[in-house]
Amino acid sequence: MINSLPNLSFVGLLGDLIVPVDSNLISKYICEGYSLIKKYQSHISTRGDDYYRDESCEKIFCRLKVYFEYYEKLNCTDSFCSLPSKYILVDHLLSGLIRIIDTIISLDLDNHLVTAFINVIDSCAKELVFMLIGGDRVRENINFDKLILPKDVSNLRPRRFMEGDNHILSLSSSLTSCVDEAYVGILFGGGSSAAIMAAYNNSQLNYIKFSNYDSLEMNSDKIWGSSISSKNTVCIVDDNCGTGKTLKKVKDIIDSEYHISSKITAVEFHWEKYLRVHGYGHKDSIFSPDEFDYLSPWCFRHHKVVNDIMNNHYDGKAYHTSLNDWINYSISTLSIIKDTSGIDFNINYLLEIRNIQNKDNSDVLNHISKNCSCSFCSKE
């Protein structure tokens, strides 16, 4: 399955796809309407200013409705494949919906309302996974038109940035874990990551809102979404892990209050911090690998790094750090950990991806267009 991943040299560190400036795979509507993409002199980024725009839930919801309506109109033809344009639209849909649901849950509104949003988020994630790796995968209609935005959140401004919004990082992490009956994403950061991992494994998606670092008033013991049987095993997902305190606390809640067996993982780990503590004797609190069921080899994209790149993005400056660069960084860090602490982490997974990337020169949108089956994609 790893062989079907797109070329990570064409994936930005934030998760946007880097498109050649002369690409003809993006529809004219997306190139000219709204701020769905960002144009630079040498390339195009598939995430424009709209992706993280600071505005009310009502304005975000109305904009997503327009995206959805255009998504519904796109067809595949012999001369033009709509899948790359659909990817951009669904990527924006997923991000906007997770920002909104995070706000809805913070007000402790009706679970049936939240479940409706989770179902659409799950459908968006399934569509993104299909577009990225193709194959005979489960796909569902994105029933965005059936969603109703509650008035209570209309004028509220949701949080903007998710460190876990790099779908290909989340997808590649899914390849290292086993299938679990449900994935419980820790909001806010784990919202997108859990959706992609659940979609890849065709599992149920749920959310819980908890953090050791946000205001305690925002925390809740409630699992949102469809009910989970106590006979099932769930995987708790966060975007990144430094100390492991948040993940372990949520695991305690699910194990003790819901009597559901749970596992814990994150898409990115603070491996460089782990190296400082165990390799160089730096005094700091850090997670213990033995406490995790699945360990991702990806190093944490530090908040300051992400923010600096984001600021350059908004200033109209191009950035050049790709996900392929992050593979090399992660491999180097884990190799030093092995040499200094004696702990042998399996980095063959990243090495395999890197070897495949070096042989593949096709950009991601070309990769996505090749996954298209026109008879499946076309509207009746």
Wavefront OBJ file of the C-alpha trace (Angstrom):
o trace
v 0.000 0.000 0.000
v 2.907 2.352 0.626
v 3.675 2.244 -3.096
v 0.456 4.145 -3.815
v 1.386 7.231 -1.773
v 1.926 10.379 -3.853
v 5.334 11.990 -4.190
v 5.964 13.757 -0.891
v 8.330 16.253 -2.529
v 5.146 17.871 -3.819
v 3.521 18.035 -0.372
v 4.248 21.092 1.777
v 5.060 20.761 5.451
v 1.640 22.211 6.307
v -0.090 19.579 4.194
v -0.868 21.607 1.088
v -0.140 20.146 -2.329
v 2.502 21.927 -4.400
v 1.368 22.206 -8.006
v 3.426 23.249 -11.051
v 2.384 26.730 -12.085
v 1.479 25.515 -15.581
v -0.719 22.669 -14.316
v -3.964 22.271 -16.252
v -5.558 19.919 -13.728
v -7.215 22.623 -11.606
v -10.526 23.989 -12.809
v -10.856 27.642 -13.822
v -13.391 28.185 -11.024
v -10.890 27.195 -8.350
v -8.102 29.230 -9.945
v -10.174 32.381 -10.201
v -12.899 32.135 -7.558
v -12.509 32.752 -3.837
v -9.098 32.192 -2.225
v -8.953 28.419 -2.452
v -5.391 28.369 -3.757
v -2.263 30.502 -3.441
v -0.309 31.419 -6.568
v 3.436 31.962 -6.485
v 5.816 32.695 -9.315
v 7.088 29.125 -9.488
v 4.178 27.057 -8.172
v 0.645 26.928 -6.790
v -0.312 25.910 -3.242
v -3.678 24.143 -2.926
v -4.418 25.987 0.323
v -5.154 29.653 -0.047
v -6.151 32.300 2.481
v -9.631 30.772 2.899
v -8.221 27.663 4.556
v -7.344 29.424 7.825
v -9.445 32.556 7.442
v -10.400 34.134 10.776
v -14.163 34.602 10.593
v -17.406 33.496 12.253
v -18.832 29.987 12.048
v -21.722 31.324 9.975
v -19.420 32.843 7.356
v -17.294 29.693 7.225
v -20.407 27.522 6.891
v -21.800 29.659 4.043
v -18.478 29.485 2.212
v -18.338 25.701 2.657
v -21.835 25.462 1.207
v -20.603 27.170 -1.971
v -17.647 24.771 -2.171
v -19.952 21.795 -1.738
v -22.328 22.973 -4.461
v -19.442 23.287 -6.907
v -18.071 19.903 -5.813
v -21.424 18.361 -6.693
v -21.314 19.851 -10.199
v -17.861 18.568 -11.106
v -17.870 15.619 -13.508
v -15.112 13.540 -15.043
v -14.752 13.711 -18.807
v -12.245 12.279 -21.264
v -10.578 15.666 -21.666
v -10.537 16.784 -18.033
v -10.416 14.880 -14.783
v -12.160 16.669 -11.927
v -10.542 14.737 -9.098
v -7.688 17.210 -8.407
v -10.184 20.067 -8.142
v -12.426 17.930 -5.960
v -9.501 17.220 -3.664
v -8.980 20.936 -3.065
v -12.673 21.474 -2.330
v -12.997 18.479 0.022
v -9.781 19.450 1.818
v -11.322 22.858 2.561
v -14.634 21.235 3.540
v -12.961 18.926 6.052
v -10.929 21.682 7.677
v -13.886 24.062 7.958
v -16.200 21.415 9.399
v -13.681 20.380 12.069
v -13.209 24.016 13.079
v -16.993 24.370 13.392
v -17.574 21.084 15.264
v -14.861 22.016 17.756
v -16.871 25.157 18.516
v -20.208 23.287 18.704
v -18.810 20.734 21.153
v -17.352 23.496 23.343
v -20.948 24.623 23.993
v -22.046 21.068 24.915
v -24.889 21.052 22.363
v -27.035 18.062 21.343
v -25.082 14.911 20.414
v -27.421 14.152 17.487
v -26.417 17.470 15.931
v -22.724 16.720 16.534
v -23.089 13.210 15.094
v -24.502 14.646 11.859
v -21.376 16.799 11.488
v -19.117 13.839 12.333
v -20.781 11.751 9.623
v -20.049 14.402 6.989
v -16.479 14.812 8.248
v -16.067 11.033 7.958
v -17.366 11.102 4.363
v -14.959 13.912 3.462
v -12.046 11.967 4.945
v -12.994 8.819 3.020
v -13.046 10.833 -0.202
v -9.612 12.349 0.496
v -8.112 8.928 1.261
v -9.521 7.526 -1.972
v -8.122 10.420 -3.977
v -4.672 10.016 -2.429
v -4.207 6.250 -2.717
v -7.034 5.011 -4.950
v -7.910 1.338 -4.944
v -11.137 -0.413 -4.045
v -12.037 1.753 -1.078
v -15.296 2.567 0.689
v -16.732 5.893 -0.434
v -19.858 7.682 0.710
v -21.910 10.621 -0.458
v -20.935 13.861 1.269
v -24.315 14.973 2.626
v -23.252 18.492 3.528
v -26.597 19.859 2.319
v -28.327 18.105 5.221
v -26.300 19.929 7.890
v -27.825 22.743 9.919
v -25.574 25.233 11.674
v -26.895 25.858 15.217
v -27.629 29.499 15.926
v -25.670 29.307 19.174
v -22.368 29.214 17.261
v -23.229 31.473 14.316
v -21.303 34.502 15.551
v -18.519 32.602 17.305
v -15.070 32.469 15.747
v -13.541 28.973 15.802
v -9.909 28.219 16.397
v -7.884 28.572 13.218
v -4.822 26.354 13.119
v -4.614 22.602 13.438
v -1.175 21.040 13.685
v -2.858 17.794 12.598
v -4.146 19.082 9.272
v -1.456 17.347 7.179
v -3.611 14.540 5.778
v -0.727 12.680 4.169
v 1.145 12.551 7.483
v -2.006 11.105 9.064
v -2.516 8.701 6.184
v 1.052 7.416 6.284
v 0.746 6.945 10.064
v -2.350 4.805 9.425
v -0.170 2.373 7.513
v 1.798 1.575 10.689
v -1.205 0.830 12.923
v -3.748 -1.976 13.118
v -7.457 -1.691 12.386
v -9.533 -0.654 15.397
v -13.329 -0.581 15.632
v -13.401 3.163 16.307
v -11.011 6.105 16.333
v -11.548 8.779 18.964
v -9.929 12.054 17.951
v -8.882 14.496 20.672
v -10.092 17.949 19.651
v -8.826 20.292 18.510
v -5.585 19.035 17.012
v -6.539 15.377 16.620
v -9.755 16.117 14.725
v -8.403 15.804 11.211
v -5.852 13.086 12.031
v -8.468 10.769 13.557
v -10.810 11.340 10.611
v -8.158 10.272 8.092
v -7.091 7.238 10.147
v -10.697 6.117 10.650
v -11.386 6.583 6.950
v -8.333 4.571 5.924
v -9.347 1.687 8.207
v -13.079 2.048 7.431
v -13.743 2.454 11.158
v -16.144 4.545 13.211
v -15.163 8.141 14.025
v -15.796 9.779 17.394
v -14.455 12.845 19.194
v -13.594 13.920 22.716
v -12.607 17.442 23.737
v -9.735 17.390 26.164
v -6.360 19.025 26.666
v -3.824 19.461 29.446
v -2.794 22.775 27.922
v -6.064 24.574 27.101
v -8.444 26.047 29.671
v -9.850 23.309 31.930
v -13.334 24.708 31.292
v -13.084 23.451 27.705
v -12.443 19.826 28.775
v -15.180 17.221 28.795
v -15.406 13.513 29.605
v -18.035 13.015 26.912
v -17.411 10.917 23.806
v -19.219 12.580 20.916
v -20.764 10.730 17.978
v -22.379 7.328 17.540
v -22.350 4.975 20.510
v -19.418 2.606 20.956
v -19.972 -0.916 22.226
v -18.010 -1.893 25.337
v -17.004 -5.016 23.409
v -15.025 -2.937 20.933
v -11.494 -1.594 21.074
v -10.928 2.055 20.216
v -7.811 3.946 19.225
v -7.386 7.403 20.758
v -5.627 9.786 18.364
v -3.938 13.129 18.936
v -2.055 15.201 16.405
v 1.202 15.177 18.372
v 2.628 13.906 21.638
v 5.186 15.547 23.900
v 4.591 14.298 27.445
v 1.719 11.913 26.699
v -0.350 13.378 29.550
v -3.372 14.280 27.423
v -3.520 10.893 25.698
v -3.096 8.963 28.956
v -5.779 11.032 30.688
v -8.265 10.411 27.872
v -7.397 6.717 27.956
v -8.148 6.666 31.702
v -11.526 8.336 31.044
v -12.538 5.877 28.315
v -11.292 2.831 30.223
v -12.824 3.730 33.600
v -15.966 5.690 32.740
v -17.016 3.890 29.551
v -15.407 0.501 30.284
v -14.066 0.382 26.749
v -10.642 -1.036 25.968
v -8.517 1.648 24.329
v -5.154 2.182 22.665
v -3.288 5.455 22.210
v -1.221 6.979 19.439
v -0.276 10.268 17.812
v 0.677 11.213 14.277
v 3.810 13.069 15.369
v 6.040 12.553 18.399
v 8.516 14.980 19.965
v 11.427 12.742 19.062
v 13.928 15.598 19.096
v 12.871 16.392 22.668
v 13.173 12.703 23.511
v 16.712 12.839 22.106
v 17.617 15.838 24.271
v 16.317 14.123 27.424
v 17.615 10.591 26.925
v 20.567 11.271 24.656
v 21.984 14.471 26.083
v 20.636 14.448 29.662
v 18.390 17.495 29.247
v 15.964 17.885 32.186
v 12.401 17.872 30.911
v 9.250 15.737 30.964
v 8.841 13.473 27.955
v 6.619 10.562 26.897
v 7.622 6.944 27.403
v 7.469 4.877 24.184
v 6.464 1.784 26.189
v 3.142 3.411 27.086
v 1.989 3.673 23.460
v 0.338 1.019 21.330
v 1.443 2.561 18.035
v 4.513 4.754 17.561
v 4.746 7.007 14.537
v 8.280 7.768 13.277
v 7.334 11.317 12.262
v 9.017 14.112 14.201
v 6.808 16.870 15.567
v 6.490 19.906 13.304
v 7.021 22.431 16.078
v 4.382 25.159 16.514
v 6.959 27.879 15.878
v 8.079 26.203 12.648
v 4.480 25.865 11.466
v 3.652 29.453 12.430
v 6.716 30.853 10.661
v 5.809 29.003 7.485
v 2.193 30.097 7.831
v 3.232 33.748 8.188
v 5.379 33.469 5.069
v 2.389 31.910 3.331
v 0.159 34.850 4.227
v 2.852 37.344 3.251
v 2.866 35.866 -0.228
v 6.319 34.330 0.192
v 6.952 30.839 -1.073
v 8.283 28.240 1.314
v 10.312 25.245 0.207
v 10.235 22.705 3.045
v 8.451 19.616 1.747
v 7.202 16.513 3.508
v 10.018 14.631 1.832
v 12.462 16.907 3.696
v 10.681 15.962 6.915
v 11.263 12.284 6.166
v 15.008 12.928 6.116
v 14.794 14.996 9.315
v 12.801 12.269 11.103
v 15.144 9.510 9.916
v 18.192 11.466 11.111
v 16.686 12.173 14.538
v 15.665 8.546 15.149
v 19.068 7.329 13.956
v 20.797 9.553 16.534
v 18.430 8.278 19.246
v 19.428 4.746 18.326
v 23.141 5.611 18.497
v 22.990 7.578 21.755
v 20.391 5.697 23.796
v 20.682 2.209 22.367
v 16.954 2.042 21.630
v 16.434 0.627 18.160
v 13.374 2.235 16.597
v 12.168 0.703 13.384
v 12.668 3.348 10.716
v 12.373 0.954 7.778
v 8.922 2.373 7.136
v 10.301 5.869 6.495
v 13.249 4.483 4.547
v 10.864 2.597 2.290
v 8.814 5.730 1.640
v 11.975 7.712 0.891
v 13.220 5.093 -1.575
v 9.882 5.113 -3.374
v 9.820 8.915 -3.472
v 13.255 9.034 -5.086
v 11.992 6.895 -7.947
v 8.767 8.784 -8.554
v 8.859 12.219 -10.167
v 5.143 12.737 -10.773
v 3.433 15.559 -8.875
v 0.531 14.870 -6.558
v -2.290 16.195 -8.727
v -1.172 13.955 -11.583
v -1.112 11.099 -9.084
v -4.650 11.961 -7.946
v -5.973 12.211 -11.498
v -4.668 8.700 -12.221
v -6.753 7.348 -9.331
v -9.909 8.485 -11.052
v -12.452 6.036 -12.413
v -14.692 8.160 -14.603
v -17.580 5.709 -14.443
v -17.519 5.969 -10.640
v -16.870 9.690 -10.365
v -19.341 10.983 -12.915
v -22.732 12.152 -11.789
v -25.731 10.427 -13.291
l 1 2 3 4 5 6 7 8 9 10 11 12 13 14 15 16 17 18 19 20 21 22 23 24 25 26 27 28 29 30 31 32 33 34 35 36 37 38 39 40 41 42 43 44 45 46 47 48 49 50 51 52 53 54 55 56 57 58 59 60 61 62 63 64 65 66 67 68 69 70 71 72 73 74 75 76 77 78 79 80 81 82 83 84 85 86 87 88 89 90 91 92 93 94 95 96 97 98 99 100 101 102 103 104 105 106 107 108 109 110 111 112 113 114 115 116 117 118 119 120 121 122 123 124 125 126 127 128 129 130 131 132 133 134 135 136 137 138 139 140 141 142 143 144 145 146 147 148 149 150 151 152 153 154 155 156 157 158 159 160 161 162 163 164 165 166 167 168 169 170 171 172 173 174 175 176 177 178 179 180 181 182 183 184 185 186 187 188 189 190 191 192 193 194 195 196 197 198 199 200 201 202 203 204 205 206 207 208 209 210 211 212 213 214 215 216 217 218 219 220 221 222 223 224 225 226 227 228 229 230 231 232 233 234 235 236 237 238 239 240 241 242 243 244 245 246 247 248 249 250 251 252 253 254 255 256 257 258 259 260 261 262 263 264 265 266 267 268 269 270 271 272 273 274 275 276 277 278 279 280 281 282 283 284 285 286 287 288 289 290 291 292 293 294 295 296 297 298 299 300 301 302 303 304 305 306 307 308 309 310 311 312 313 314 315 316 317 318 319 320 321 322 323 324 325 326 327 328 329 330 331 332 333 334 335 336 337 338 339 340 341 342 343 344 345 346 347 348 349 350 351 352 353 354 355 356 357 358 359 360 361 362 363 364 365 366 367 368 369 370 371 372 373 374 375 376 377 378 379 380
